[in-house]
Amino acid sequence: MTQALSTDLFAVGADLPEPPPRYVDRDTLAAFAEAYGDTNPIHLDPEAARAAGLDDVIAHGMLSMALLGGLLAGWFPPGDILTFRASFVAAVPVPARLRCTARVKALEETPTGQPAARLALAVRLVDGPLAVRGEALVRISRPGGV
């Protein structure tokens, strides 16, 4: 279910409400691997991860993108998410606490003249570096629901 956002939030430079950090551990990775079908050993097996030059297992990049998708889906109906993309910047070690954020980058109109916001998205380790940089274009409602 989506949470209604006030149209007052949609000003260039405004940060949308940030949800609580998400905790990612080995159980999270195992569940995601099963659901997504990515059983690459660097995500599940510490020995395989070390053999690949890592200190330990790392989270799936698509898990971080899925967290951003969940953030968007919590605010906007699926039909209002017009575009969504992400770039993986750094590996997410496990365990980790992740922050998902969104900032209004620009206000635009869709080709049909509806108001839209271009959002800068990010997944960061709490007190750590950027892991995923993303962007979405979302349709927003005018005051009064127009």
N, C-alpha and C positions, 0 to 999 in steps of 0.2 A: 504494500500500500504506500502510495506516495504521500509525502508530507508537504502541505501547501507552503510555498515560500512567498513572502510579501514582495510585491513588485518594487518596493523601496530598496530591496537588496541589490537590484540590478542597475548599479552605477559602475562605470569603468573604474577599476581598481578595488572594488568591494570584494571582500572575502565572504563566501557563502558559509553557513554554519558548519563547523567541523565536528564530525562524530567522534566518539571516544576512540582511542587507539585500538588497533586490532592486534591480538597476540597470535603469532605464528610459531608453532612448534612442530616436532616430528609427527605427532598425530595429525595435525592439520595437513602436512605434506602428504602423508599416507592417504588420507581421505580425498584430498584433491587429486592425487595421482590416479586413484581408482575411478573417481568421477570423470576426470578429464581424459584419462587413457594415456597419460604421459608417465611411464614408469622408468624414465632415464635414471640409472643408478646414482648419478650425482645429486639427485634430490632425495634419495632414500637410503643409500648405503654409505656410511662414513668412510669405509675402506676404498670404495670406488671413487668417492669424491677426492680423497687424498691422492689416489693414483692419478687423478686428473689435474693435480696441482692445487687443489683447494684445501683449506684447513679442515673443513667439515662439509656436510651437505648444505646446499643452498636452496632457497625457495624457488619454485617455478616462476618465471617472469609472468606467465599468464595468470598466476594466482594474484599477483599485484594488480594486473589489469582488471581481473574480475572484481577486486575490491573497489577499484574506481568505478566500474560498471554498476556495482551495487550502490555506491554513493549517488550516482546519477539517477538510478532507478528509484531511489528513496525520495528524490525530489521531483522527478518529472515522469509523466506517463510515457510508456515506451514510444508512442508515436511522436512525442515532442523531442526525442533525442535524435537529431537529424544526422549528425556525424559524431564519431568517437574514434580516436586513434591514440596510440601510445608508443613511446620509445623507451627501451630498457637501457638505463644509464649505468647502474651498478648492481652487482649481485646482492641478494638479501640473505645474510647469514641466519642460521637458526640456532637457538630461538631468537625472535625479534618482536619488537612492538613497533607497529607501523602506523603512521599518520597519513590520512588521505585528505587532501585539501583541494579547494577550487576557488579561483579568483576570476572575476569578470575582466576579460581582456578587451572586449569591444562589444558595442551594441550595433546590431545590423538589422536588416530586413530579409526575410526569405524571398525567393522569387515571386511568391504570391502576395507579398506586401505585409506579411505578419511579422511582428517584432521577434527578434531572436538575440541571444547572447552567446558570444564566443567565450568559452571558459578555458583558462589555463589550469590543468590538473596536475597533481603531484602525489607521489607516494614517497615518504621519507621515513627513515628509521627515527624513532623518537630519540632526540639528542644525537642524531647522526646524519649521514649524508643523504642526498637525493638518490632514489633507486629507480623511479619511473617518472618520466615527464609525459604528459598527455594533453590532449585538447579535445573539446567537444563543442558542437554548435547545437544549441537547444532553443526551441520555440518557447517564448514566454507570453503570459497573458497580460493584456493591458489592464489598467485599473478598471474595475467594474466587470471583468471577465470577458471583455470584447476581444 
